Amino acid sequence: MSTPDKTTSAVSPSARVAARTDVTLTSKRLDDLGESSRESADLLTADRLLAPNRLAKPEPEGTWSHFLYAVSGRRINIGDGRRARERKALSARIAAPLAGGARFVPVLSRKGGVGKTTITALLGMALADAREDRVIAVDANPDRGTLAERIVRPHHSKSVRDLVRIHDDVKGYHDISAIVARDATRLDVLASDADPRIAEAFSDSDYRDVAGVAAHYYSLVLTDTGTGIVHSVMSATLDLADQIVIVSGLSVDEARLASETLTWLETNGYAEQAREAIVVLNQSTPGRRSCV
């Protein structure tokens, strides 16, 4: 009977340890990795972490697309219909992040009763509902505006005057949240003063103080202005404006006023804002819904 070769039948523990030490294991801290070796967290997407055959397209929207999806037992998914794609594309545009600082959007009209405050409220709610950041609507009407009454509870007692008083002492959003009112769409509303005698004191410099605070905590600042374009607050409103919305009725006289507003802006140093202005034609009938 032959004796087994010890060199082939067994390896001593010390030899196994020696073999393992031939492989050098190294570790690095994140700070030691070069920029080319690092990946940001946004690269950890579902298509990289999961097998492609495990990813499922979302349930399609649209009459024909959803019908085909349903009758095929959820096997045939041709994607959203045209209207659904257009709606989602519009929602994505509304929700897109804004580069730079806050954007100021005053809503103007030369004539009362054309729906300026209603347009401000609806625009603010639509933006606040679609976006992830903060949106505020400021009632800068020197004649006791009604913006807050259109959106929030009627007995909200804080106003723009309260923010003017504390603007130098604001340390964070919690200071502002105690003054503004918020509706179900997450739109913050800064009401005008209820007393018209106090509201008359709301000046150009007061609006700049409010705007300075709002620019730190909001991405979009809508301003419901007073009727006309020459009152005390309008100068600061137009100076800070990134986009202007002009509201007009459908009558010939109202359309003429809107045209005159654009001409006034062009000849008074706001030509660029006038070229980019959005004109909203609003038909408002007492007792019925407005048609924009």
Secondary structure, 3 states (H helix, E strand, C coil): CCCCCHHHHCCCHHHHHHHHCCCCCCCCCHHHCCHHHCCCHHHCCHHHHCCHHHCCCCCCCCHHHHHHHHHCCCCCCCCCCHHHHHHHHHHHHHHCCCCCCCEEEEEECCCCCCCHHHHHHHHHHHHHHHCCCCEEEEECCCCCCCHHHHHCCCCCCCCHHHHHHHHHHCCCHHHHHCCCEECCCCEEEECCCCCHHHHCCCCHHHHHHHHHHHHHHCCEEEEECCCCCCCCCHHHHHHHCCCCEEEECCCHHHHHHHHHHHHHHHHCCCHHHHHCCEEEECECCCCCCCEC
